[in-house]
Amino acid sequence: MRFASLSCLLLAAALTGCASSPPPKAEAAPPLPLAAILEKQVYQMSPAEAGRYIAHIHEAEPDLRKRIAAIGRKNIGQPYSLHLLGEFPYEIHDGLPLFSLQQSDCVVFAEHTYAMALSQSWEEFFWMLQRIRYRDGVIGVATRNHYTEMDWNVANRWLVTDVSAELAGPGGPAYDMTVDRARFLRTRHNTVREIPVETSRQAYVPKDQVAVIAAQLREGDFVNVISTRDGEYWASHVGLVVLGPSGERHFLHSSEPKVREETFDAYIARAAEREARNAREGKRGQVLAGFKFLRLNEQIAVPPMAPQPRPGRANGA
């Protein structure tokens, strides 16, 4: 009898393994009605609520340009936070996550807005976000589009096309740019990659000519703010073009302290005030030079993700 009982116990253990009964789940709160979700800004939503909003706006606004503007405005007031995202937990060079709804910096805001506008569900949004943020959609600090002009703008030519030279016209200004990605990855992210130094020449529209070409900008276009200091030029900030109530061109962007919408004249005036204050205080700050504009493509064919490669083994083991 004792042997039989022991056999039954062993058989039961073999059948159940190490599993134990899960604890009873707490009663889940019923999902909010769509009308209640639509009263929130995106940064106030949970991922589940954001997924429902994405599906709704895709049906409610079929025009992609208007959908981009609507989604961007749905984040007005979102708190600004610099150096917000990373590759954690896929990579552990830092502890920053792959996405955040609650906060944004300028690039995160633009990427999230485009990704949501191109998607019909939370799952598609998350996929699209990685497709936009990384070269060929391959997640990794070395494949992230770090440099706006020479990474982001180039890798996302399927989405936007640089029209800065066309808008600036013959003889418009341009600057030379050199990027050393290997040095940047080594010093900023403790990541070693053999990547050749690359140079390019970048056209832009000077700030005093923006009012002249503003009527040629279209809703949903991508904006690069070009700054200069000590003879060096670079894209220091990004945002989106949206149309105001009378069709005037506005700049929708994430900057300290939160996402805002303003006219280009207002943005240029604020930059001038900051530069004058720096001069009075003897500070060597950056100076606004102008803008690059990238036209949202009429026909968007989203390229497939490249296969995510198997990570290398530590120490060649």
N, C-alpha and C positions, 0 to 999 in steps of 0.2 A: 504494500500500500504506500509506504513511504517512498519507495523507488518510483512508483507510478506517479505519485504526486509531484516528485521532483522532475520527472520526465515531462509532465504537463506544464510545469513552470518554465522549463527550458524551451519547450516548444512555443509557448506563448511569447517568451522573450525573443525567440528567433523570428517569430511572425511580426512582432511589433517593433523590433530593433530598439533604438534608443528614444523613440518618439514618446512624447507624453501628450496628454490632452491639452489643447490650447486653452488659455483662460478665456472666460466669456468676454465678448467684446462689449465695450460701452455703446450705448445707444447713439448712433450717428445722428447728427443734426440734419434735418431735411435741407436739401439744396435750396438756395434762394431762388425766387422767381426771376425770370430774365429781366423784368422791369426793375427790380431792385438792384440787379447787377449793373444795369445800364446807368443807374444813378451814381455809380462809383467811377473814379478815375482808375486807369489800368494799374497804377502803382498801389492802389488800395485793394486790388483783387487777389484772390488765391489763384494758383495755377489752374485749378478746375474752373473757376469763374472766368479767368482770362480765356480759357479754351472755348467756353460758351460764347464769350464776347467776340472772339475771332470768327467763329462760325456765323454768328449773327451779322457782323459788319460785312462779311463777304457776300451775304445774300442781300443785305439792305443797301449796299453801295457798290454796284457793279463796275463803276469807273475807277480804275486803279489809282489814278492821280488824286481823285477826290477821297478815295479810301485811305491813302497815305496821309493826307492832310487831317482827316477825321481821327485816325488812330494817333497821330502825333499830338493833336490837340487834346486827346483823351488822356494825355500824360502831362499836361501843363500843371505845374506845381510839384512835380516829382522832385524830391531832394537830389542835389548834385553830390557826387562822391568821386574823387579822382582815384585812378588805379583800382578799379572796382572788381574786374574779372580776371580770372586766370584759367588754368586747366585742371584744377583740383576737382575730384580725386584721380583723374586720369594720369596726371603728372603731379609730382610733389615738390617742384622747385619753389612753390609758394602755396599758401593755403586758400587762395582765392578761387571762388566757384565758377562754373561755366555760364551761369546766368543769374540775373537778379531782376525781379520786377519792382522792388521797393525803391531802388536808387538807380541813377545813371550818371555817366559822364557823357561828353559830347558824342563820341563814337558809339558807345553802347546805345544811346538814345536813337541814333540814326539806324543802326543795325536792327534793333528791336522793331522799330517802326516799319522798315522795309520788310523784315521777315514776317511780321504779323499780316501786313497787307498782301503778301504773296501766298498766304496760307489759309486753310479752311479748318484747322484743328490745332490743339496744343501740340500734338505729336509732329505735325507737319511744320509748325512754327519752330520747334526746337531743332528739327533737321535743317530747316532753311537758315536758321541763325548760324549754325556751324558752317553751312555752305558759304555764307557771306563772309564770315569772320576768318576762315582759314583757307589757304590755297588748296583748291580742289576739295575742300571740305575735310581735309585730313587734320584731326585734332592734334595739336602739339605746339609748344612755345616756339619751335623753330619754323613752323608753318603758319603761325599767326600773321596776319597782315599788319605789321607794326608801323611801317612808314606809309603815311597817307598817300602821297603822290606816287610812290614807286612800288608799293605793295597793294594797298586797298583799291586804289583807282584802277590799277592794271588787272588785278585778279578778278575784279567785278565788272569787267567790260561787257559781260553778258547782261548786266543790269543798267549801267550808266555809261555815257560816252563823253569824254572831255571836249567841251566846245569853247574853252577859254580863248584859244588863239583866234577862232572865228569871231567871237564877240569883241575881242580887243582890237581886231583889225590889223592891216599891214603895219609893221613897225611897232606893234604893241610890245609891252615889256615882257621880259622872260628872265629866269635865273637858272644858274647851273646848280645841280644838286649831286652830292656824292654820298652813298650809304655804304657803310662797312657792317654788314649784318653779323658777320662772324665775331667782330669785336663787341658789338652791342649784346649779342647773346651771351658771350663769355663774361662780360663785366656786369650786366644787369640781371642775368638769369642763371649764371653758373652752368651754362650749357655750351658744349663744344661742338661746333659744326664747321666744316670747311666750305665756305661760301665766298666766291670772288667779290671784290669791291666793284660796285656798279655806279655809273654816272648817267645823268640825263639832263635835258634842258626843259624847263617848265614855263609855259606861258600863263599869264594871269591878267585880270582886268584891274587897272589901278583904281583905288577907292574913289577918286574924283570923277570916274567915268561910269560908276555903277548906275547912277540915275539916268544916264543916257541910254544904257542898254537894258534897263530893268524890264521894259515891255516885252523883251524877247525871252525872258525867263518864264518857265512853266512850272505849274504846281507839281511837287514831287521831285524836282531837280535837286541834286546834291551840291552842297556848298562847302568849299575849303576856304577858310580865312587864312590869308598869307601875311605873315609877320616878318619883320626884319630887325636885325641887331648886328652891329659891327660888320656890315657887309654880307651877312649870311641871311638867306631867305628860307622859310619853311612853312608848311601848313600847321598852324598852331591850334586850330579849332575847326569844327565841322558842324553842319546843320542842314536844314531842308528849306526849300522855297515853298511857301503857301500863299494863297491869294486872300487879300483882305476883303471887306464888305463891298468895296467899289472896284475890285479888281487890282488894287495896288499890291505890289510884291512885298511880302513879309518874310522875315527870317525867324524860323522856328528851331530852337536849339536848347541844349542843356548846358548851363554854365552856372557858376556860383551865384546865388544859393540854390536855384531850382530851374526847371524847364520853363521857358518863357517864349512869347511871340512878340516881335517888335518889327518896326520898319527898318530897312537897311540904313536909312538916314539916322535913326535913333541909335542903332548899333555903332555907326561910325562916329557919332557925336560922343557917345560914352567912351569909346576908345580914345578920342582926342582929349577928353577930360582926364582920363587916367594918365595919358602921356604928359599932359601939362603938370599934373600933380607930381609925377615922378621927376620931372625936370626941376620943379621948385624944391623938392626934397633931395636933389642930387643923386637920384637913383638911376641906374643904367638899365631901364626896362626895354622891353620889345616895343616896336612901333608898327601900327597897322599899315601895310603896303597896299593891299587890295584883296581880290578874291579870285579863286578858280571856280568855274561852274561846270558841272557835269550833268548832261541831259539824260533824264530817265528815258530809256529806250522805248520805242513804240511797240516793238515786238520783243517780248522777253521769253527766251527759251532757257530754262534753268538747266545748266549742265549737271550730269549725274555726279554723285560723290565718287572720288577715287577710293579704292579699297584701303581701309585702315591697315597699315603694315604692322606686322608683329613686332613689338618692342625688342630691342637688343638685350642680350643678357649681360648682367653686371660683370665687369672684370673679364669678359670673354669666356666665362665658364660655360 
